[in-house]
Amino acid sequence: MTIPLIWMVTGPRQTGKTAFCQGMAEAASQAGWEVTGLLSPAQIEKGVKTGILVEDLRTGDSHHLASFVRQSQNDLAFGDWYFNQQALTWGNHVLESNLPCDLLILDELGPLELTRQLGWQAALNVLRRGEYRLALVVIRPELQDIARSLFDFSGTIEIERNQPTDYLVRIYLPKMMERGSNT
């Protein structure tokens, strides 16, 4: 029986956590692993982060997730951001319907999920069900203790500024795939 592994991906804002997850997804897919989950790339305009997308890693479909400007009366206000409720509902459906898989990526579980019980609530249930070999979960540094109280992480990957994504993928993917196949 394979015991699923959960790895925490953490690091300061804008250090490449999403790029690392995307690189891991691409490399794992090329190695024949079935990859699913959510990626949340930033929308950058003139060098400034203005929004966040959410992408289904299995299909490539994406939706506008958050913006500094309210887009709809139904948007969820949180801090400086307005979250699109329809995108949150869509993302939760993606998470609930795309298992089992080899690699599950959740970019990210943040304050909405871990302190407000909003956002990707399906992710918490999906992680507990364990219908994957390996999960990568992006967690902000300040939320690590809360995340560790909820899940038993197999390891932590600390992303730092100026670390090339391809280098990190070459280091971590073989190690994770081996452990994910032999547990």
trRosetta pair geometry for C-beta under 8 A, 3 or more apart (Angstrom, degrees):
i j d omega theta_ij theta_ji phi_ij phi_ji
2 133 6.0 -38 153 -119 142 82
2 180 7.4 41 -169 175 124 57
2 181 7.5 -54 -118 -146 127 25
2 183 5.6 80 -154 75 65 83
3 130 7.8 -49 -162 -163 52 136
3 183 4.6 -94 48 138 85 119
4 130 4.2 -174 19 -155 134 87
4 131 7.7 -10 -61 21 148 11
4 132 5.3 79 -132 78 132 68
4 133 6.0 -165 -118 -157 75 14
4 134 6.8 -166 -160 -70 76 26
4 135 6.6 44 166 -10 115 100
4 180 7.8 15 -139 -138 52 87
4 183 7.9 176 -59 80 10 142
5 133 7.1 1 25 150 87 58
5 134 5.0 -9 64 -114 97 72
5 135 7.1 -167 96 28 52 68
5 154 4.1 -9 -160 -23 99 156
5 155 8.0 11 177 13 117 91
5 176 7.2 -159 92 -155 142 84
5 179 6.0 46 -45 123 163 112
5 180 5.6 -109 25 -91 121 78
5 183 6.4 148 -47 -18 104 160
6 127 6.3 54 -103 -158 138 109
6 134 7.9 161 -85 -163 31 49
6 135 4.6 -12 -114 65 73 109
6 137 6.2 5 -172 -1 100 121
6 151 5.4 -65 96 166 159 132
6 152 7.1 114 47 80 117 53
6 153 5.3 -91 100 -116 93 59
6 154 6.0 142 57 -1 47 91
7 134 7.1 5 0 -172 107 95
7 135 7.0 179 27 89 65 56
7 136 5.4 -20 70 -108 100 64
7 137 7.2 164 82 23 47 74
7 153 6.4 87 -126 -166 27 95
7 154 5.6 -53 -75 61 71 97
7 155 5.1 -12 -123 66 94 84
7 156 7.1 169 -169 -92 73 25
7 157 6.1 42 161 -11 117 105
7 176 6.6 -61 -27 -116 150 125
8 137 5.8 -39 -109 73 55 90
8 139 5.2 -38 -155 24 105 123
8 144 6.9 84 175 -128 155 90
8 147 6.4 113 -111 123 128 144
8 148 7.9 -37 -54 -70 152 81
8 153 4.7 -20 -20 -133 103 151
8 155 7.4 -147 32 103 74 43
8 156 4.6 -17 68 -114 105 77
8 157 7.0 -174 93 26 54 67
9 17 5.4 135 138 -152 113 100
9 20 6.4 -178 -157 94 138 133
9 21 6.5 -175 59 -66 172 97
9 107 8.0 -27 69 -100 134 85
9 136 5.5 33 -24 -179 122 97
9 137 6.7 173 20 79 83 35
9 138 4.8 -40 77 -95 104 64
9 139 7.2 133 64 19 50 69
9 156 7.9 165 -84 -162 23 57
9 157 4.9 -16 -110 67 68 108
9 159 6.5 32 -178 -22 89 114
10 17 7.3 -4 -131 -106 12 133
10 138 7.2 141 -82 -158 47 56
10 139 5.2 -35 -85 74 101 79
10 140 6.9 91 -139 -172 92 10
10 141 5.4 114 174 -78 118 63
10 144 6.2 9 -101 -82 160 111
10 156 6.3 -20 20 -167 114 104
10 157 7.2 147 25 78 63 56
10 158 5.9 -27 76 -109 85 60
10 159 7.1 -175 90 19 31 83
11 15 4.4 -97 133 66 126 147
11 16 7.6 -16 87 54 149 70
11 17 5.7 179 47 -64 107 106
11 141 7.0 43 -121 -53 6 104
11 158 5.6 119 -78 -173 91 57
11 159 3.5 -101 -10 65 156 77
11 160 6.1 -140 -139 -67 126 38
12 15 5.1 98 67 -36 77 125
12 141 6.8 -11 -76 -12 52 132
12 160 7.8 50 22 -127 99 50
12 161 7.2 -23 59 -44 121 94
13 140 7.9 3 -66 -126 80 102
14 42 7.9 3 -99 -23 85 159
14 49 7.7 -126 -83 -44 117 136
15 159 4.8 146 113 121 117 100
15 160 6.1 -89 -167 -169 135 13
15 161 5.1 -96 -126 -72 91 58
15 163 7.7 34 168 28 97 100
16 19 4.4 -53 -160 46 80 118
16 20 5.6 90 135 -30 87 93
16 159 5.5 -144 74 176 85 132
16 161 7.9 132 0 -117 106 39
16 163 6.7 -150 58 65 145 85
16 165 5.8 -141 179 -74 128 96
17 20 5.7 -52 -150 33 30 114
17 21 6.6 29 152 -17 63 104
17 107 7.0 162 128 -136 98 105
17 108 7.3 40 121 -82 138 121
17 138 5.0 104 157 -129 130 122
17 159 5.0 -175 -79 35 71 155
18 21 5.7 -53 -149 37 34 111
18 22 6.3 35 152 -19 66 106
18 39 6.3 103 -158 -170 93 90
18 40 6.3 -108 -108 72 125 62
18 41 5.4 146 160 -97 146 60
18 42 7.2 172 28 -10 159 81
18 107 5.5 102 -111 -175 77 144
18 138 7.3 0 -73 -82 61 161
19 22 5.6 -53 -146 38 32 113
19 23 6.3 34 153 -19 65 106
19 165 4.7 -98 135 -88 108 142
20 23 5.7 -56 -148 38 30 111
20 24 6.3 30 154 -19 65 105
20 157 7.4 -173 156 129 151 137
20 159 5.7 -129 -22 -96 150 136
20 165 5.5 -150 -85 -133 56 90
20 168 5.5 -44 -124 101 108 144
20 169 7.0 -177 -151 -62 67 83
21 24 5.6 -52 -146 37 31 112
21 25 6.3 35 153 -22 64 104
21 39 5.9 175 110 -115 122 96
21 105 5.0 125 -169 -163 112 132
21 107 4.9 -165 58 -67 172 131
21 136 5.8 177 -118 112 92 136
21 138 6.5 -64 -52 -50 139 117
22 25 5.6 -52 -148 34 31 113
22 26 6.4 29 155 -17 65 105
22 39 5.9 74 -78 -140 86 147
22 41 7.5 36 -58 -73 136 111
22 165 7.8 -9 67 -170 91 147
23 26 5.8 -55 -146 37 31 109
23 27 6.2 24 159 -13 66 110
23 165 4.6 166 -35 160 152 112
23 166 6.5 -145 -147 -85 141 48
23 168 7.2 98 83 76 146 97
23 169 4.2 -112 138 -63 118 137
24 27 6.0 -59 -142 42 28 106
24 28 5.9 26 160 -17 66 111
24 103 7.2 -157 142 -178 102 147
24 105 7.0 147 86 -91 117 130
24 136 6.1 77 96 -25 159 164
24 169 5.7 -160 -76 -119 59 95
24 172 7.1 -42 -100 93 114 117
24 173 6.0 179 -131 -85 78 100
25 28 6.0 -58 -142 39 24 108
25 29 6.3 26 157 -20 62 109
25 35 4.8 132 -150 171 81 153
25 37 7.8 -131 -98 53 122 110
25 39 7.1 -75 -17 -64 156 130
25 57 5.3 -113 -145 -152 145 129
25 103 6.9 -175 -111 111 61 133
25 105 5.8 -63 -73 -16 109 153
26 29 5.8 -56 -149 36 27 111
26 30 6.4 26 154 -17 63 107
27 30 5.7 -54 -148 37 32 112
27 31 6.4 27 153 -16 64 108
27 169 5.1 146 -14 176 153 126
27 173 5.1 -66 113 -105 137 164
28 31 5.6 -59 -148 41 33 110
28 33 4.1 -53 170 58 92 131
28 35 5.2 115 93 -71 119 121
28 102 6.9 -171 171 102 120 119
28 103 4.7 13 153 -5 164 157
28 173 6.5 -149 -66 -143 79 114
28 177 7.1 177 -117 -82 89 113
29 32 7.9 90 180 -37 30 9
29 33 6.4 -86 -80 66 31 74
29 34 8.0 51 -110 -120 71 21
29 35 5.1 -73 -66 8 91 127
31 173 7.6 163 -17 165 150 125
31 177 6.6 -55 127 -113 158 157
33 102 3.8 -126 -164 92 94 148
33 103 5.2 60 141 -9 133 109
33 133 7.7 -102 -144 43 117 134
33 177 7.1 -123 -56 -118 139 110
34 100 8.0 79 86 116 138 69
34 101 4.7 -129 111 -147 101 75
34 102 4.7 122 48 5 70 96
34 103 7.3 175 88 27 46 72
35 57 5.4 -83 132 140 97 125
35 58 7.0 -173 96 -84 61 63
35 101 6.5 89 -127 178 13 128
35 102 6.8 -48 -68 64 53 92
35 103 4.6 -17 -110 70 79 107
35 104 8.0 174 -156 -78 55 26
35 105 6.9 16 -172 -6 99 110
36 56 7.8 -22 -155 -177 77 77
36 57 5.5 158 -148 73 27 104
36 58 4.5 5 -111 -54 86 109
36 94 7.8 -169 179 162 102 91
36 98 4.0 -178 -168 142 148 128
36 99 7.0 -148 72 -74 149 56
36 101 4.3 -143 17 -73 110 162
36 103 7.6 152 27 86 54 60
36 104 6.0 -19 75 -110 80 67
36 105 7.6 -175 98 26 34 76
37 57 5.0 16 58 17 68 133
37 95 7.1 36 -129 -106 53 81
37 98 7.5 -147 -49 91 35 140
37 101 7.8 -141 -33 74 84 160
37 103 7.6 -77 -6 127 125 71
37 104 4.8 122 -66 -171 116 58
37 105 3.6 172 78 58 150 60
37 106 5.5 -109 -161 -61 120 52
37 107 7.4 94 138 2 116 81
37 135 7.9 135 -86 -140 140 82
37 136 7.9 173 73 57 176 83
38 54 5.6 -17 -165 -167 112 98
38 55 6.9 139 -157 68 58 48
38 56 6.8 -32 -100 -98 66 44
38 57 6.9 -133 -76 -16 16 95
38 91 5.3 41 -102 -152 147 108
38 94 6.4 110 -72 93 98 135
38 95 6.7 -44 -24 -66 113 98
38 105 7.0 -145 52 101 39 79
38 106 6.1 34 49 -129 91 52
38 107 6.1 -140 106 46 72 73
38 120 6.9 -145 38 -107 153 141
38 123 7.8 -81 24 -83 124 121
39 54 7.4 148 76 -158 45 48
39 55 4.5 -22 62 60 96 105
39 57 5.7 100 -18 -70 104 96
39 105 6.5 15 -70 114 80 128
39 107 4.9 27 -130 46 45 136
40 52 5.4 8 178 180 99 113
40 53 6.8 173 -153 80 50 52
40 54 5.4 -16 -101 -100 78 68
40 55 7.5 -170 -76 16 31 78
40 65 6.3 -46 -136 30 100 164
40 107 4.8 -156 18 116 87 93
40 108 6.2 -85 35 -1 136 76
41 52 7.4 165 88 -154 35 64
41 53 5.3 -4 62 52 83 105
41 55 6.7 25 6 -7 101 123
42 49 4.8 -58 -168 -128 129 106
42 51 7.4 137 -168 84 57 45
42 52 5.9 -43 -110 -102 50 69
42 53 7.9 154 -129 15 3 80
43 49 7.1 104 70 -157 53 60
43 50 5.4 -66 100 67 100 82
43 51 3.7 2 43 65 130 91
43 52 6.6 -132 2 -66 88 19
43 53 6.1 102 -52 -29 98 91
44 47 6.6 3 179 -121 109 13
44 48 6.7 148 -155 69 69 29
44 49 5.8 -40 -97 -91 72 52
44 50 7.1 128 -126 11 21 85
45 48 5.9 -32 70 62 69 84
45 50 4.8 2 18 -5 111 139
49 52 7.9 23 -179 -64 107 77
50 67 6.8 3 151 -143 72 80
50 68 6.2 -84 -157 10 59 112
51 64 6.4 -32 172 -154 137 95
51 65 7.6 141 170 58 87 69
51 66 6.2 171 -158 91 66 56
51 67 4.4 -15 -106 -98 99 75
51 68 7.3 -108 -73 -1 64 73
52 65 4.6 -55 102 71 93 112
52 66 4.3 18 41 47 108 98
52 67 7.7 -145 22 -61 68 45
52 81 7.6 4 9 -141 121 136
53 62 5.0 14 173 178 120 124
53 63 6.9 153 -161 78 74 34
53 64 6.2 -55 -109 -106 67 40
53 65 5.9 118 -163 2 15 99
54 62 6.4 166 83 -152 43 74
54 63 5.5 -14 57 59 93 84
54 65 4.2 96 -25 -64 101 124
54 87 5.5 133 29 175 130 113
54 90 7.6 143 91 87 131 108
54 91 5.2 -54 158 -81 151 125
55 60 6.7 -23 -170 -154 106 36
55 61 7.1 162 -151 86 60 40
55 62 4.2 -27 -96 -94 76 101
56 59 4.7 13 101 42 123 94
56 60 6.8 -34 75 24 81 15
56 61 4.7 18 30 55 119 88
56 62 7.2 -149 11 -74 70 51
56 91 8.0 -160 -76 -115 81 62
56 94 4.8 -137 -109 -137 106 141
56 98 7.5 171 -162 -63 104 152
57 60 7.8 33 -149 -69 21 45
57 105 5.9 82 -36 48 160 117
58 94 7.7 -179 27 -165 112 101
58 98 5.3 -158 -20 -142 149 134
58 101 7.9 -115 -82 -101 114 138
63 84 6.9 -133 145 89 111 144
63 86 7.3 -128 -178 109 147 91
63 87 4.1 -174 115 -115 128 100
63 90 5.7 87 -4 70 157 152
63 91 7.7 -125 48 -50 125 90
64 67 7.0 5 171 -43 113 109
64 71 7.1 90 119 -47 137 174
64 84 5.7 93 101 -21 81 154
64 87 6.3 -121 81 -65 47 145
65 83 6.4 -24 164 -143 72 78
65 84 5.8 -136 -150 33 25 104
65 87 4.7 -154 -105 131 57 150
65 88 7.5 98 -145 -60 85 68
65 91 7.5 40 -109 -43 112 139
66 81 4.6 4 -178 -174 125 121
66 82 6.4 157 -154 75 70 44
66 83 4.8 -29 -95 -97 95 63
66 84 6.8 -137 -72 -1 43 80
67 70 7.6 -176 83 -70 108 13
67 71 5.7 88 35 -36 140 110
67 75 8.0 -64 46 -137 95 147
67 81 7.0 132 67 -152 23 73
67 82 5.5 -26 65 58 75 96
67 84 7.9 57 1 -42 95 96
68 80 5.9 -19 -125 152 86 96
68 81 6.6 -61 -90 -104 47 53
68 82 7.3 78 180 11 7 91
69 82 6.8 -68 99 24 22 133
70 73 7.8 54 166 -87 122 30
70 75 5.1 -170 -144 47 78 146
70 77 7.5 -30 -90 -80 106 97
70 82 4.6 172 -98 -106 57 167
71 75 5.8 115 45 -64 74 134
71 82 6.5 167 7 108 78 130
71 84 6.4 -18 59 -88 132 99
72 75 5.0 132 62 -36 76 88
72 84 6.8 77 24 -125 124 78
72 85 7.6 -105 85 21 132 96
74 85 4.8 -82 142 20 108 134
74 86 7.6 72 99 -28 136 86
75 82 3.9 24 157 175 139 105
75 83 6.2 147 -167 65 78 38
75 84 6.1 -39 -111 -91 84 43
75 85 6.7 -151 -108 -18 29 87
76 82 7.0 146 68 -163 41 54
76 83 4.2 -24 60 61 100 101
76 85 5.9 113 -27 -72 99 85
76 88 7.3 19 8 -18 137 152
76 112 7.9 80 122 -127 141 126
76 118 6.7 174 -174 170 157 146
77 81 7.6 157 -152 91 46 48
77 82 5.7 -24 -95 -104 62 74
77 83 7.9 -161 -67 18 14 77
78 81 5.5 -19 70 70 80 93
78 82 7.9 146 24 -98 67 27
78 83 6.1 14 17 -10 115 114
78 111 7.4 171 173 92 127 111
78 112 6.1 -15 -139 -83 172 98
78 116 7.4 -112 -121 -5 128 168
78 118 7.8 -165 -74 79 141 145
79 111 7.9 88 -31 66 125 144
83 87 7.4 -124 178 65 76 111
83 88 6.1 55 153 -49 116 122
83 112 7.2 58 -45 -97 165 152
83 119 7.3 -75 -167 -96 165 82
84 87 4.0 63 88 10 112 112
84 88 6.8 174 92 -13 59 82
85 88 5.5 -54 -149 36 35 114
85 89 6.4 36 153 -18 67 104
86 89 5.7 -52 -148 37 33 112
86 90 6.2 36 152 -20 65 106
87 90 5.5 -51 -144 38 33 114
87 91 6.2 35 155 -21 65 106
88 91 5.7 -53 -145 36 29 111
88 92 6.5 30 155 -18 63 104
88 118 7.7 -25 -162 163 152 86
88 119 6.1 -112 -137 -135 118 39
88 120 7.3 -130 -152 -65 81 55
89 92 5.9 -54 -150 35 30 110
89 93 6.5 31 151 -18 63 105
90 93 5.7 -58 -154 36 31 112
90 94 6.5 37 149 -23 66 103
91 94 5.4 -47 -148 30 35 116
91 95 6.5 34 154 -18 65 103
91 120 5.9 -71 125 -99 121 94
91 122 7.8 179 119 43 71 123
92 95 5.7 -53 -150 36 33 112
92 96 6.3 27 155 -15 66 109
92 120 6.3 179 -83 -136 76 54
92 121 6.5 8 -115 52 125 74
92 122 3.9 132 -155 -6 81 128
92 123 7.9 -98 -114 -25 68 72
93 96 5.8 -60 -144 40 31 107
93 97 5.9 5 166 -3 68 120
93 122 7.6 176 -46 -35 22 169
94 97 6.5 -77 -141 46 20 96
94 98 5.8 4 173 -16 63 126
95 98 6.8 -66 -130 33 17 103
95 106 7.7 44 -112 -101 124 102
95 120 6.5 104 -31 -162 156 102
95 122 4.2 142 82 110 127 120
95 123 5.4 -89 -146 -75 159 64
95 126 5.1 -113 167 -32 103 153
96 99 7.9 -75 -178 12 24 105
96 122 4.9 -84 -51 -159 94 137
96 125 7.7 16 -98 84 89 124
96 126 6.8 -130 -88 -71 47 111
98 101 6.5 12 139 -44 87 128
99 104 7.4 1 -95 -88 101 125
99 126 6.4 176 -40 -148 143 104
99 129 7.2 99 125 97 167 134
99 131 4.0 84 169 99 127 129
99 132 6.6 -84 -130 -54 106 88
100 131 4.1 -117 -101 168 81 97
100 132 6.4 -179 -162 -73 73 50
101 104 5.6 123 72 -66 122 79
101 131 7.3 72 19 122 63 83
101 132 5.1 -5 70 -111 77 93
101 133 7.9 -102 112 12 55 79
102 132 6.7 68 154 -160 8 75
102 133 4.8 -8 -156 20 59 120
102 134 6.8 9 155 30 64 90
102 180 7.2 89 -177 146 84 139
103 132 6.8 89 -119 -171 8 116
103 133 6.9 -36 -65 60 52 96
103 134 5.2 -16 -109 75 70 98
103 135 7.5 148 -163 -95 50 34
103 136 7.1 11 -173 -1 97 101
103 180 7.8 -3 -82 -154 79 170
104 126 7.0 -170 -164 142 151 120
104 127 7.7 -172 109 -92 145 68
104 132 4.1 -70 -15 -102 115 167
104 134 7.3 -178 28 96 71 48
104 135 4.3 -22 71 -108 102 86
104 136 7.4 -178 91 27 54 61
105 135 7.4 173 -80 -158 30 61
105 136 4.9 -5 -115 62 76 101
105 137 8.0 179 -157 -77 43 41
106 109 5.8 26 135 -36 125 93
106 120 6.8 163 -156 131 111 158
106 123 5.0 102 -130 -148 140 132
106 127 7.4 -48 -18 -64 153 113
106 135 6.8 13 2 -177 104 106
106 136 7.2 -176 31 92 64 56
106 137 4.7 3 61 -117 110 75
106 138 6.7 -145 102 23 65 75
107 136 8.0 7 -60 111 86 99
107 138 4.6 54 -123 7 62 135
108 137 7.6 96 -148 176 57 62
108 138 3.6 -77 -109 92 92 110
108 139 6.8 164 -170 -75 102 28
108 140 7.1 79 159 -38 144 78
109 113 4.6 -84 -156 72 80 147
109 114 5.9 91 152 -44 97 105
109 119 7.9 141 -137 111 57 136
109 120 6.5 -104 -101 67 74 121
109 123 6.0 -155 -85 109 107 145
109 124 7.7 107 -127 -68 134 79
109 137 5.8 -3 7 -176 117 108
109 138 7.0 156 21 76 64 61
109 139 5.9 -16 67 -92 93 78
109 143 7.6 -151 111 125 83 144
109 147 6.7 121 94 -104 128 114
110 113 6.2 98 51 23 46 94
110 114 6.7 -123 129 14 19 105
110 119 7.1 -165 54 -125 84 175
110 139 7.8 168 -87 -136 49 47
110 140 5.8 60 -125 -14 83 117
110 143 6.7 176 -147 -11 44 164
111 114 6.2 -70 -119 56 28 90
111 115 4.7 -26 -160 31 73 119
111 116 6.4 56 145 -6 74 104
111 140 7.6 -15 -37 26 82 142
111 143 6.7 -142 -72 -80 64 134
112 115 7.7 0 -42 51 5 77
112 116 5.3 -52 -147 53 40 120
112 118 4.6 -80 -175 81 89 93
112 119 3.3 99 118 -34 124 129
112 120 7.6 89 97 13 114 68
113 116 7.5 13 -14 54 10 77
113 117 7.4 40 -160 -111 35 24
113 118 7.0 -103 -77 71 40 47
113 119 4.5 -86 -58 75 78 125
113 120 5.3 -26 -84 56 130 77
113 121 6.6 -179 -130 -77 85 51
113 123 6.6 -26 -135 57 149 123
113 124 6.7 170 -176 -45 112 108
114 139 7.9 74 -49 -136 152 98
114 143 5.2 101 79 -163 161 127
114 146 4.7 103 175 120 122 138
114 147 6.4 -53 -113 -67 141 74
114 150 7.6 -126 -126 -12 93 146
115 143 7.6 -110 -34 -117 104 112
115 146 7.0 -60 -66 -130 80 169
116 119 7.4 89 73 -4 106 101
117 121 6.6 45 -176 -99 63 116
118 121 7.0 -73 -163 -46 14 105
120 123 4.0 34 140 -8 111 121
120 124 7.7 138 117 -17 77 75
121 124 5.9 -41 -166 21 49 112
121 125 7.3 41 144 -8 68 102
122 125 5.7 -60 -158 42 44 110
122 126 5.9 45 148 -24 75 109
123 126 5.5 -55 -140 39 32 112
123 127 6.2 34 159 -21 66 104
123 137 7.9 128 170 -124 124 111
124 127 6.0 -54 -150 34 27 110
124 128 6.6 23 153 -15 61 108
124 150 7.0 -70 -139 178 104 140
125 128 5.7 -59 -151 38 32 110
125 129 6.4 35 153 -25 67 105
126 129 5.8 -51 -148 30 32 113
126 131 7.4 -78 -163 39 74 100
127 130 7.6 32 168 -66 36 54
127 135 6.1 147 -119 156 88 176
127 137 7.1 21 -101 -75 137 140
127 151 6.1 -49 149 -97 135 134
132 135 5.5 91 91 -60 143 89
133 180 4.0 80 149 178 110 110
133 181 7.0 14 -163 -69 141 49
134 176 5.5 92 -146 167 154 107
134 177 7.4 -85 -16 -92 155 44
134 179 7.7 97 -93 87 118 91
134 180 3.9 -55 -48 -99 113 138
136 157 7.8 -19 -141 26 103 135
137 147 7.3 172 118 -159 130 134
137 151 7.6 67 36 64 161 164
137 153 8.0 -117 48 -107 117 109
139 143 5.4 -129 -177 88 92 103
139 144 5.7 114 125 -91 127 60
139 147 4.6 -36 -127 -42 152 163
140 143 4.7 71 62 15 89 107
140 144 7.7 -119 93 -38 48 71
141 144 6.0 -22 -161 -24 39 114
143 146 5.1 -52 -168 42 73 115
143 147 5.8 75 134 -25 87 103
144 147 5.6 -60 -146 40 32 111
144 148 6.1 30 158 -19 68 108
144 156 7.8 28 -139 -122 125 138
145 148 5.7 -54 -144 38 30 110
145 149 6.6 33 154 -23 62 103
146 149 5.8 -56 -155 30 32 112
146 150 6.9 20 151 -12 63 108
147 150 5.9 -67 -156 39 34 107
147 151 6.2 -33 170 36 73 103
147 153 7.5 42 131 -46 105 125
148 151 7.0 -82 -124 64 27 65
148 153 6.5 -67 -107 3 77 113
153 156 6.3 55 134 -64 143 78
154 179 7.2 145 168 140 147 144
157 168 7.5 96 -175 -171 126 117
157 172 6.2 14 -106 -106 137 151
159 163 6.4 -142 -158 51 67 133
159 168 7.2 14 -112 -118 89 162
160 163 5.3 90 64 -24 76 119
163 167 6.6 -121 175 73 78 120
163 168 5.7 70 141 -53 116 116
164 167 4.2 83 76 4 99 111
164 168 7.0 -175 92 -8 53 84
165 168 5.8 -59 -151 38 34 110
165 169 6.2 33 155 -19 69 106
166 169 5.7 -52 -145 37 33 112
166 170 6.3 36 155 -21 65 105
167 170 5.9 -56 -150 35 29 111
167 171 6.6 25 153 -17 63 107
168 171 5.7 -58 -150 37 32 111
168 172 6.0 2 166 2 70 115
169 172 6.5 -69 -133 49 25 92
169 173 5.3 22 179 -24 68 119
170 173 6.9 -35 -107 29 15 106
170 174 7.7 7 -177 -5 46 107
171 174 8.0 -105 164 33 17 94
171 175 7.2 -10 151 0 57 124
172 175 5.8 -74 -153 46 37 111
172 176 5.7 28 161 -18 78 115
173 176 5.9 -63 -142 41 27 106
173 177 5.9 24 164 -18 67 110
174 177 5.9 -56 -140 38 28 108
174 178 6.2 29 160 -20 63 108
175 178 6.1 -58 -151 34 24 110
175 179 6.5 16 156 -10 61 110
176 179 5.9 -59 -145 43 31 106
176 180 5.8 30 156 -20 67 113
177 180 5.6 -57 -140 41 28 112
177 181 6.2 24 159 -17 63 110
178 181 6.0 -63 -149 38 26 106
178 182 6.1 -3 163 2 64 120
179 182 6.2 -73 -134 49 27 96
179 183 6.1 38 170 -45 67 105
180 183 6.8 -34 -131 6 22 112
